[in-house]
Amino acid sequence: MALAMAGSVMAYHPVESVHLPRMPEVVVVEDAAENKAERELEQPEIVLRDDRLRRKREANLGDTLSQELGITSSSFGPGAGRPIIRGQDSSRVRVLEGDIGTGDLSIISPDHAVATETMSASRIEVLRGPSTLLYGSGTSGGIVNVITNRIPDRLFKSVSGNFEGRFNSALEERTGALNASGSQGRFSWNIEGMKRKTNDIKIPGRANKNDPNSPSGVVRNSAIDSSNISVGGSYIGERGFVGVSITRLESFYGIPGPEGATIDMGQTRYGLAGELDNPLQGFEQLKLRMNYNDYQHNELEDTGEIGSSFKNNEVEGRVELLHAPIAQWQGIVGVQFQNRDFSAKGEEAFVPSSQSHSVGLFMLEKRRLDRWQFEIGGRLEHAAQNPQGNQFQSRDFGLYSVSGGSAWEFVDGYQIDLTATRGQRAPTTVALYANGIHIATNTFDHGNQSLSKETSNNFDFSLQKTSGAVRGRVNLFYNHIDNYVFQQSRDSNGDGLADRVNDEGVLDADGAFVVQDFSQTRARFYGVEAEATVALLPDMLDLRVFTDIVYANLKNNGKVPRMTPQRFGVDLDYKWNSWLANFNVTRVTRQNRVATLESETPGYTLMNAEVAHRFKRGHSTYHTLFLQGRNLLDSDIRVHTSFLKNTAPLPGRAIVVGIRGEF
């Protein structure tokens, strides 16, 4: 059972709840008016919503969140980017949409996009710490939960919604989105649609600075053509609701690099959601979420032929019960299940087809005592991998996670949080069974079927000042992982040079693909996150300063590769009547703490600014016109966490102009 101390990502409506101190996690949440009661157990620390979310939206989820404290992106071109939290990636960071997994293949390879659309998000939640146990085992990095309004949970007095259109000069991006909801009697409905089209991104200098033949001023094969459409409806009763939705997401995007490959991705998602108040004696609410995902993508060569094809049919669901207070403890119990049928075909399919399933039981309990808050929780899970092929063996894993912690408001406005979590994670399909050329990363990946489960021990300490003209926090974290699964380059000759193979998989010193083996050892991740906000002019001008850094070491194997370097920066937020303005400067230092056979990455300075004007049209319609300048210094930005840092820098100087309306 999962003992999760720092808030949960539960979505329910407790009958009566007192305000509880915040625990050390990060949550990016919706407008406070939306489902306020059901989120009280989470106690969010960082809110990214409304204008803040609009300002930071990018074409992929990772880049959208990449400026948040402790978060960066895998940044595999504008079409694909997965969040990396405190140096943790892959399945150590689970991505959800509406509390359920996105059903994509983004943990298989960094060039696979996360199957969720940031323009459709009403909010994005990012949870770090013990609360992640409610959604999976071994998510030592955290949980990212994209929340949409696709299945309405309330009645509307009139049709309401929003629209947005924007243009970005560095990508020649044209994006438009519409979301609308309404009611007819006891039935509520929602429709949404989005279309995005970009060209190859513009950059300062050459894409590959080390190649004189590399194109200058542009990253070739980085364009995107994507769309999203969804229809949902619910019946709203006196004690709850039940609803369904159908969503179709399509994305055709390029993979920067010499191969000139593109990905043609499509997913159809069928959703079911419901809540019922007072379902049984002793329980205040029942909550159900379930999705069926039909996902596939083809990887096309520069000739247009299909090099490989991937499919994933996945069912995932969860049932949660909020129980009535017992001896002043309030909490939830629940069950989660997942079944996945994955197939890979073609010359470049380096992972075998497989079936996998998991079942987990979880609980979370909280109690408030004077200035203290206590939480305990736990999770039990069984996970199995069943690959096709006689050369592969099936694997089963029994996993458990426990956590406990406390929050102490020792003086009004000051708080100390301390949490400890022990969690286990099963190796991924790629880590166990990969065996072949992985073109996206220019590697020959070799899995290890004897890998054992990871066990992570996380400790978090936080000191916060939550009120007054000066607010802020300092987070210290330490994560010790036994049997940490990682990839390392093979050096069979001991000459300090990585083994390479050619297109046929044969050892060749001049081959294009570096041989990488999946291995296990102990690992330590530790670091600091700090920020302070000063109200220079109350309710008008705020100054925020921030920094974060993470260190990661392998036992007897040096550094963990692709660790984000230290960042620090300054934010200015200005509000006056209907005007908004923001100015941000972030300095990312040179990364010279590198793994064996890994190259250093130069630092850069990122400067962004925005001016926005909000005005009213009619009785209930509001519009916001915004003008942004991104990367105003036209810096050459190489992201150390990206496999493409040497061939696909981030966009150069850009002007973004757009309008967002609410009705």
SVG drawing of the C-alpha trace seen along z (x, -y; Angstrom):
<svg xmlns="http://www.w3.org/2000/svg" viewBox="-34 -50 77 70">
<polyline fill="none" stroke="black" stroke-width="0.4" points="0.0,0.0 1.3,-3.4 2.0,-5.8 2.1,-9.1 2.8,-12.0 2.9,-15.0 -0.4,-15.8 -2.2,-13.5 -3.5,-14.1 -6.9,-12.9 -9.9,-14.5 -12.8,-14.3 -15.1,-16.5 -14.6,-16.0 -17.6,-17.1 -15.8,-19.2 -12.1,-19.8 -9.8,-22.1 -6.8,-23.9 -3.7,-21.7 -0.1,-22.8 1.6,-22.2 3.9,-19.2 7.0,-19.2 5.7,-18.7 4.9,-20.8 1.5,-21.0 0.4,-23.1 -3.3,-23.5 -6.4,-24.8 -8.3,-28.0 -9.3,-28.0 -13.0,-28.1 -12.7,-24.7 -13.2,-21.6 -11.7,-23.5 -13.0,-21.1 -11.8,-17.9 -8.2,-19.2 -7.8,-20.1 -5.7,-17.0 -3.1,-18.0 -2.1,-21.4 -0.3,-22.7 2.9,-24.7 3.4,-26.2 0.4,-27.3 0.9,-27.5 -2.5,-28.5 -4.4,-31.2 -1.9,-33.7 1.1,-31.9 0.1,-28.7 -0.7,-30.6 2.6,-32.4 4.7,-29.2 2.8,-27.0 4.9,-25.2 4.2,-22.6 5.2,-19.7 4.7,-19.1 8.3,-18.9 9.2,-22.3 6.0,-23.8 7.2,-22.9 11.0,-23.3 11.2,-26.6 9.6,-25.4 11.7,-24.8 13.5,-21.4 12.0,-20.5 13.6,-20.4 12.8,-18.7 14.2,-15.9 13.8,-18.4 13.9,-16.1 13.0,-18.9 9.7,-20.9 7.6,-17.8 8.7,-15.7 9.7,-16.6 9.1,-14.8 9.5,-16.3 12.6,-15.5 12.2,-16.1 15.2,-16.4 17.3,-14.4 14.7,-11.6 13.2,-10.6 11.6,-7.7 9.1,-5.8 10.4,-7.5 8.3,-10.4 4.7,-9.3 2.6,-11.4 -1.2,-11.4 -4.2,-13.0 -7.1,-13.3 -5.5,-11.0 -5.0,-8.2 -1.9,-7.4 -1.6,-8.9 -1.2,-5.5 1.6,-6.6 5.2,-5.2 7.1,-8.2 9.1,-6.2 10.3,-3.8 12.3,-6.6 12.8,-10.3 11.7,-11.0 8.2,-9.6 5.9,-12.5 3.7,-12.5 0.1,-12.0 -1.4,-15.0 -2.1,-18.5 -0.9,-21.5 -3.4,-23.8 -6.3,-21.7 -5.1,-21.8 -7.1,-23.8 -4.3,-23.2 -1.2,-21.0 -0.3,-19.3 3.2,-18.3 3.6,-16.3 7.0,-15.4 7.4,-13.3 5.2,-10.8 1.9,-11.7 3.2,-10.1 2.5,-6.7 -1.2,-7.1 -0.5,-6.8 2.3,-4.2 5.3,-2.5 8.8,-3.9 7.9,-7.3 10.8,-8.8 10.9,-11.7 7.2,-12.7 3.9,-12.7 2.7,-15.1 -1.1,-15.3 -2.7,-17.3 -6.2,-18.2 -8.9,-18.9 -12.6,-19.6 -13.5,-16.8 -15.9,-15.1 -18.0,-17.7 -18.7,-17.3 -21.2,-20.1 -24.2,-21.9 -23.7,-25.2 -26.1,-28.1 -25.1,-29.0 -22.5,-28.0 -19.0,-28.8 -15.5,-28.2 -12.4,-29.8 -10.4,-30.1 -6.8,-31.0 -4.8,-31.7 -1.1,-32.5 1.8,-33.0 5.5,-32.3 8.0,-33.8 10.8,-31.4 8.7,-28.4 6.3,-30.3 3.7,-28.6 0.0,-29.0 -2.0,-27.5 -5.7,-27.8 -7.8,-26.1 -11.4,-26.2 -13.1,-24.7 -16.8,-25.0 -19.1,-23.5 -22.8,-23.8 -25.9,-22.0 -29.3,-20.9 -31.4,-19.8 -29.4,-17.3 -26.9,-16.7 -23.7,-18.6 -21.5,-18.5 -18.0,-19.6 -16.4,-20.0 -12.8,-21.0 -10.5,-21.3 -7.0,-22.4 -4.8,-22.8 -1.1,-23.5 1.2,-23.9 4.8,-25.0 7.8,-25.2 11.5,-24.3 12.7,-26.3 15.0,-29.3 18.2,-29.4 21.3,-31.6 24.3,-30.0 24.7,-26.4 22.6,-23.5 25.8,-21.5 28.6,-23.9 31.2,-21.2 30.1,-20.5 30.9,-23.2 28.3,-21.5 25.5,-21.9 22.7,-24.2 22.9,-27.7 20.0,-29.6 17.6,-26.6 17.1,-23.1 16.0,-21.0 13.2,-18.5 11.7,-20.1 8.3,-21.1 5.0,-20.0 1.5,-19.4 -0.9,-18.3 -4.6,-18.4 -6.8,-17.4 -10.6,-17.0 -12.7,-15.8 -16.4,-15.3 -17.7,-14.5 -20.9,-14.4 -22.1,-13.7 -25.3,-13.1 -25.3,-15.3 -27.3,-13.9 -28.0,-15.1 -25.2,-12.9 -22.7,-12.9 -22.1,-12.4 -21.2,-9.9 -19.8,-10.8 -17.8,-9.6 -15.5,-11.2 -13.9,-10.4 -10.6,-12.2 -8.6,-12.0 -5.0,-13.3 -2.8,-13.3 0.7,-14.6 3.1,-14.5 6.5,-15.9 10.1,-15.7 13.0,-14.3 16.0,-16.6 19.2,-14.8 21.0,-13.3 18.5,-10.5 15.7,-12.9 13.0,-10.7 9.5,-11.8 6.8,-10.4 3.2,-10.0 1.4,-9.5 -2.3,-9.0 -4.3,-8.1 -7.9,-7.6 -8.8,-7.8 -12.1,-6.6 -12.8,-7.9 -15.2,-7.1 -15.5,-9.0 -17.9,-9.2 -18.3,-10.3 -21.0,-9.3 -21.4,-11.0 -22.2,-8.8 -22.0,-5.5 -21.7,-3.2 -22.0,-3.6 -18.7,-5.1 -17.6,-6.4 -18.2,-10.0 -17.4,-9.5 -16.7,-7.0 -14.6,-8.1 -14.1,-6.1 -11.7,-6.9 -11.1,-4.6 -9.5,-5.0 -9.0,-2.8 -6.2,-4.1 -5.7,-3.0 -2.3,-4.4 0.0,-3.9 2.8,-5.7 4.9,-5.0 8.5,-6.2 9.0,-7.3 12.4,-7.4 13.4,-10.4 12.1,-8.4 8.6,-8.3 8.8,-4.6 7.8,-3.1 11.0,-2.1 9.1,-0.8 5.6,-0.8 4.6,-0.9 1.1,-0.1 -0.1,-0.3 -3.6,0.8 -4.0,0.0 -6.7,0.1 -6.2,-1.7 -8.6,-2.4 -8.8,-3.4 -11.4,-3.3 -11.1,-5.4 -13.1,-5.7 -13.0,-8.6 -13.8,-7.4 -15.4,-9.3 -13.0,-10.5 -11.8,-7.7 -10.2,-8.9 -9.6,-12.3 -7.8,-10.6 -9.2,-11.3 -8.1,-9.6 -8.7,-7.4 -8.3,-3.8 -8.3,-2.6 -7.3,-0.1 -5.6,-0.8 -5.1,1.5 -3.4,1.4 -3.2,3.8 -1.0,3.0 -0.7,4.8 2.4,3.4 3.7,4.3 6.8,3.1 7.4,4.1 10.0,3.1 13.7,2.9 14.1,0.3 12.0,1.9 14.6,2.4 12.1,3.6 10.0,6.8 6.3,6.9 4.9,7.6 2.0,7.7 2.2,6.2 -0.2,5.7 -0.2,4.3 -2.5,4.1 -2.0,1.8 -3.7,1.1 -3.1,-2.2 -4.1,-4.3 -3.5,-7.7 -4.3,-9.0 -4.0,-12.5 -4.5,-14.1 -4.2,-17.6 -3.1,-18.2 -2.7,-21.9 0.1,-23.2 1.1,-19.8 -0.1,-17.7 0.8,-14.0 0.4,-11.7 0.9,-8.0 0.3,-6.0 1.3,-3.0 1.0,-1.0 1.2,2.7 1.6,3.5 2.2,6.5 3.6,5.9 4.4,8.4 6.1,8.3 5.4,10.9 7.5,10.4 7.0,12.3 9.9,14.6 11.6,17.6 14.8,15.7 13.0,13.5 11.8,14.5 8.7,13.2 9.3,11.3 7.1,10.7 7.7,8.1 6.1,7.6 6.5,4.0 5.8,2.0 6.0,-1.6 5.7,-3.3 5.9,-6.9 5.4,-9.1 6.0,-12.6 4.9,-15.7 4.5,-19.5 5.0,-21.9 3.8,-25.5 6.1,-26.5 5.3,-30.3 2.5,-31.9 3.6,-32.0 6.6,-29.7 6.6,-26.0 9.0,-23.0 8.2,-19.9 9.9,-16.6 9.0,-13.4 10.6,-10.0 9.5,-7.6 10.7,-4.1 9.5,-2.9 10.2,-0.2 10.1,-0.3 10.1,2.5 12.5,2.2 10.9,1.0 10.4,3.1 13.3,1.3 15.7,1.9 14.9,5.6 14.5,6.6 16.0,3.9 18.4,5.3 19.1,3.3 19.8,0.0 18.0,-3.0 18.2,-5.6 16.6,-8.4 19.5,-8.4 22.2,-7.1 22.8,-4.1 22.7,-0.3 20.7,0.5 21.3,3.8 18.9,4.7 19.4,7.0 16.8,9.6 18.2,10.3 17.6,6.7 16.1,6.6 13.6,4.0 14.9,0.6 14.4,-0.5 14.6,-4.2 14.8,-6.0 13.8,-9.6 14.2,-12.2 12.8,-15.8 13.3,-18.8 11.6,-22.1 11.5,-25.4 8.8,-27.8 7.7,-31.4 4.1,-31.4 2.8,-34.9 4.0,-38.5 5.7,-40.9 8.5,-38.4 7.6,-34.7 9.8,-31.8 11.1,-28.3 14.2,-26.2 13.9,-22.5 16.7,-20.0 16.3,-16.5 18.3,-13.3 17.5,-10.1 19.5,-6.9 18.5,-4.2 19.6,-0.6 19.8,1.3 19.5,-1.9 18.9,-1.1 20.9,-3.2 22.6,-3.0 26.3,-3.2 28.5,-3.2 30.5,0.0 34.3,-0.2 35.4,3.4 39.0,2.3 39.5,0.2 40.9,-2.7 38.4,-5.3 36.5,-5.1 32.9,-3.8 32.3,-0.8 30.4,-1.6 28.5,0.5 27.5,-0.2 24.0,0.0 24.3,3.8 25.0,4.0 28.6,5.0 31.4,3.5 33.0,0.7 35.2,-2.1 33.6,-4.5 30.1,-3.2 27.3,-5.7 25.8,-4.0 27.3,-3.9 26.8,-0.6 25.0,-1.1 24.2,1.5 21.6,1.4 23.2,1.9 22.5,1.6 24.3,0.1 23.7,-2.2 23.0,-5.9 22.6,-9.0 20.6,-12.1 20.7,-15.2 20.2,-18.9 18.7,-22.2 15.8,-24.3 15.2,-27.8 13.0,-30.7 11.9,-34.0 9.2,-36.5 9.3,-40.1 6.2,-42.3 8.0,-45.5 4.6,-47.2 1.8,-45.3 -0.7,-43.8 1.2,-45.4 4.9,-44.5 6.5,-41.3 10.2,-40.3 11.1,-36.6 14.6,-35.1 15.2,-31.3 17.8,-28.6 18.0,-24.9 20.7,-22.3 20.9,-18.5 23.9,-16.2 23.8,-12.5 26.5,-9.9 26.8,-6.2 28.7,-3.9 32.1,-3.2 30.7,-4.4 31.1,-8.2 28.3,-10.6 24.7,-9.9 24.5,-11.2 22.4,-14.1 22.0,-15.9 20.7,-19.4 23.2,-22.0 22.6,-24.7 20.1,-27.4 19.3,-30.7 17.2,-33.6 15.0,-36.6 11.3,-37.2 9.4,-40.5 5.6,-40.4 3.6,-43.6 -0.2,-44.1 -2.0,-47.4 -5.7,-47.6 -6.1,-45.6 -2.4,-45.5 0.0,-42.6 3.7,-42.4 6.5,-39.9 10.3,-40.0 12.4,-36.9 16.2,-36.2 17.5,-32.7 21.1,-31.8 22.0,-28.1 25.6,-27.4 28.1,-25.3 27.6,-21.6 31.0,-20.1 29.9,-17.4 29.6,-14.8 29.4,-11.0 32.1,-8.8 32.3,-9.4 29.8,-12.3 30.7,-15.8 30.3,-19.0 27.6,-21.6 28.2,-25.4 25.9,-27.6 23.5,-30.2 21.3,-33.1 17.6,-33.0 15.7,-36.3 11.9,-36.5 9.4,-39.3 5.6,-39.8 3.0,-42.5 -0.7,-41.6 -3.9,-43.6 -7.2,-42.2 -10.4,-43.8 -14.1,-43.0 -16.5,-42.5 -20.2,-42.2 -21.4,-41.2 -19.4,-38.0 -16.7,-37.8 -13.1,-38.6 -10.3,-38.8 -6.5,-39.0 -4.1,-40.3 -0.5,-39.3 2.9,-40.0 5.9,-38.0 9.6,-38.2 11.4,-34.9 15.1,-34.4 15.6,-38.1 19.4,-37.8 19.2,-35.2 21.3,-32.8 22.6,-29.5 20.7,-27.2 22.0,-23.7 20.1,-21.6 22.3,-19.1 19.5,-16.7 18.8,-16.3 20.2,-13.6 20.1,-16.2 22.1,-19.0 24.7,-19.0 22.3,-19.0 19.1,-20.7 19.4,-23.8 16.3,-25.5 14.7,-28.3 16.4,-31.7 14.9,-35.1 11.1,-35.0 8.1,-37.2 4.9,-35.5 1.6,-37.3 -1.8,-36.0 -5.3,-36.4 -7.1,-34.4 -10.8,-34.8 -13.1,-33.5 -16.9,-33.4"/>
</svg>
